Amino acid sequence: MGYQKVVIAGINTSELTVLTEAEKIALLREFKETGSKAVRDKLVQGNLRLVLSVVQRFAGRGEDVDDLFQIGVVGLIKAINNFDLSKEVRFSTYCVPMISGELRRHLRDHSHIKVSRSMRDLAYKAIQAKEALTNRFQREPTMDEIAGEIGEKRADVVIALESISDPISLYEPVYSDAGDTLYVMDQLSDNESDESWIARFSMRDAMRSLGKREKHILYMRFLCGKTQTEVAQEIGISQAQVSRLEKGAIAKIKEAI
């Protein structure tokens, strides 16, 4: 399988090797026994594609991709150093949250959004507890486990972690199917059952131009407050089709008014 050439931090990603799980475990065992830097370097090189895949989730936030990639490598090295071979878990399963945690810590420390010191301290404690529990369980811990580890209420931990999370655009794509892109805003329900935007703007005449299914979709979405997924399940079509019909119906209404 060929890969498009992408150069990040001076590394041509199309030339990166990918280790099999068996090769990873063999090198990890050798590294644990010998502490060889050369062996660790092989593990790092063989997992850089994994780092790249995680970094791509954090792209588009105003940060230099090369910097994020290098920070992701730091997370990878921590995962290599702390991986427990006695646990029956895939290295990549353990590695991804370690890389993500390192990236989140960097983004948190360089965030332009001001968060109170106490909230930031609680979030930092929660992140440290998460890493410690990840090392202990060799999996990503639940929020209840993190809260129990630091002796805080689950709700307080959730709020603290959310406070240092980067905001996400309502127009950030989450899925694409044959050119029909679903955005974050498409997954949000509208709870205004009595005061919907359809009633507020008196679009009765424009609504008459719509087909029966289009009207039904708009009714469920904006009057009943259902998500596109719920609408798709109810009428027996795909979520992408619901998105396309919804956008088409709204475009017709805008044109009519």
Secondary structure, 3 states (H helix, E strand, C coil): CCCCCCEECCEEHHHCCCCCHHHHHHHHHHHHHHCCHHHHHHHHHCCHHHHHHHHHHCCCCCCCHHHHHHHHHHHHHHHHHHCCCCCCCCHHHHHHHHHHHHHHHHHHHCCCCCCCHHHHHHHHHHHHHHHHHHHHHCCCCCHHHHHHHHCCCHHHHHHHHHHCCCCCCCCCEEEEECCEEEEHHHHCCCCCCCCCHHHHCCCHHHHCCCCHHHHHHHHHHHHCCCCHHHHHHHHCCCHHHHHHHHHHHHHHHHHHC
